[in-house]
Structure formats: C-alpha cells, structure tokens
Amino acid sequence: MKPTPAATAWTDAALHRIATPTTPRARLDELRSHLQDTAAQHAHAAGRTTITTPDLEAAWQTLGGDTAIQHAFLPPDHRHLHRATKATLATWAIGALAGITAATIAITKGLGNATTPFWFLAAAATAAIATLLVAAALLHLLRRHDLAPSERLAWVAGLILLPPIGAIAYFALGRDGTRDLAHRALNREAADT
Amino acid sequence: LANPSPTSTPAPPTAVDRWTQQLRKGSTRLAILQLLSEADSYGYHLLATIRDRTAGTLAIAEGNLYPALHTLEAEGHVTSYWRDTDPGTPQRKYYHLTPTGHRHLTHLVHEWNHHTRAITRLLGDPA
C-alpha cells in the first residue's frame, strides 16, 4: 500500500523532528518502514487503498509518540551524542581561552621562560591529561555499535590527526620564530668568540 | 484482571504487573531468535507473528523489540539486510539468524525447558 505525496511529506517532517544530526540513516529508514506498515493497518481498517496523513498520525500515536519512538528506534547513546559534541566544543573553547590568557600574561609580565620547573611541569601535566582524554575517547568510540562506519572513521580520524597536526605546525612554522632566530644568532656569536 | 474503563486514569502497576512485564521482557530474545530460525523477517512482521502465535499473551512493544534486535545484531547473533518491497514504498530491513545465533538459541531453549520443568515440578509438588 502506497502513501499519498502529502503523507510522505508528513513522514519526512516527523522523522526530521525526532532525528539528531548524527542519527544513522539506517535507523530512520527502519522506522519509516515500520511506520508505514502500521499506517497501512489503519488505512486498511478504514477501507482505504492508499496511506493518508491521518493514517500516519494514528500510526504515530499507536507507536507512542515522539519520545517512545525515539526510545524504540534511536539508540539511547545517539540521542546524547549531540549534547556530548556541544560539551566537547565548549571544553575546547574554554581550553583555548585559558591558553590565550596564559600566553598573554606570560608575554606581558615576562613569565615566558619555559625552562622554569613550573612551566615544564604544567606542560607535562597538560600533555598527560590530553593523552588520557584522547585515549578514553578512542576506547569509547570503538566500543560503540550505534555509529555508522563513516561517522566512527570521522571521529577517530579527528581525534588521532588533530594532535600531530599541531606538532607538525609547530615544527614547520613555530621553530623559526624571531626569538628562536635570535637565540641561534647569539649561540653562533658565542661560538665564534 | 478486569479491563479498566477507557476513561479512567490508568492504575499504577501492581507487583503482578511488574513480574509479568519482567517475564515478557525475558522472553523477547527467545521469541525473536525462534522466529528468525524459521525464516528471515523484519520488525513489524516479527511483532505481528509473536502476537498472533501467542494469542496476544506475548504482545511485545516496539520499544522492546528493536533494541533487542539491535543488541542481537551487535552480539553477532543476527545480521540484517535491506529488501525491496512494492515500488513507491520504503525498503524493509530483514534480520537473518547467524550460526552463532542458532547455537545461542539452542542454549536458550535448553535453559528455558530446564527452568520451566523445574518450576512446574515445584508448583505441582507443594509438599
């Protein structure tokens, strides 16, 4: 039994309403199929040969409405993924703000000598926390079965590639800053004398 | 149990209701695997078949069926594939029992029979 164009549009809107940006397409397709079978029963009971919007509305209520349908067809982890992404981005933003603030203070107050134990320990502790966070996120990702392969690959690639990109950027661009050049010039001068 | 009036407020679940709910939930996996051992099937058909073959006693909700199917798939007991239906209608996701799933079903059936025989003996021998 086929749906009318209006019924198809209603289904699209309903699925769009309860889906998150990362909802696997397969889960939505499975829901669409189940919804259509349920709506077909309503249409059959009403003596119709096509599925209309009221049939779909009745089917939606039969399945329990938005929350029950999300619970049944969309994995619980998935509904929280969007929130987790926001939390991650917020954490990165706070970290970046803290880093910029620390760098500004260090430059303006003359605390930029990275060879002091305080700065060395702070950098080592930050690196250890970052390593643990990346490892934990990777393990969590690999344990999840509700992600599409492309989604999993994108997250893993992002997690693995971001730190090396930062390191490569530093070695490619950061080491040839004016201070480093000045240090090397001083070293050469000291070596000559 | 008497059916409540449609206009009345639903009564809170009793201890018997909760026990029956747990019993149904525990039977869901066995019912799904049994039906898939007979033929590949999709969610809606599984629900309808379970309801019909148990005369409505084991009316599983979508909220129990689909998470159970996805868990069975993640555990490797079933696989899924999409099959075309009539033109203009969406494809259906069919589930297929794997050899691991067959072995799992055998274990579950054995445990079920063992358990029900024990309970039946217990109920039949109150002394």
Interface residues (C-beta under 8 A of the other chain):
Chain A: M1 K2 P3 A26 D29 E30 R32 S33 H34 Q36 D37 T38 L63 G64 A68 I69 H71 A72 F73 P75 H145 D146
Chain B: Y42 G43 Y44 A61 E62 G63 L65 Y66 P67 H70 E73 A74 W82 D86 G88 T89 P90 Q91 R92 K93
